[in-house]
Amino acid sequence: MFSIEVKTAFFIKVANIVAIEGKPNGDLKGKVLHDETDNSKSYNVKGVALVNGREYISPIESITLQLEPGDYSAEDLIGKRLVSYD
């Protein structure tokens, strides 16, 4: 299982993606994230944009993911925990 606590989120119009940044837990293997409190809300992952803080044995401190835009605003994701059950 993978989860991310979203700290920042914004829409990048020229790339047509929503970028989210936050603290991850686990390894991202799936292509869909779900809102932990409302499983009916899902977000398709387009890719990993940036990973920060990897040291020899330290866990990842921050990750930026690219999501497909949908019927939500990027700002609504801030403060949410998104999970992947894959």
Secondary structure as UniProt FT lines:
FT   STRAND          2..12
FT   TURN            13..16
FT   STRAND          17..25
FT   STRAND          32..35
FT   TURN            36..37
FT   STRAND          38..52
FT   STRAND          62..67
FT   HELIX           74..77
FT   TURN            78..79
FT   STRAND          81..84
//
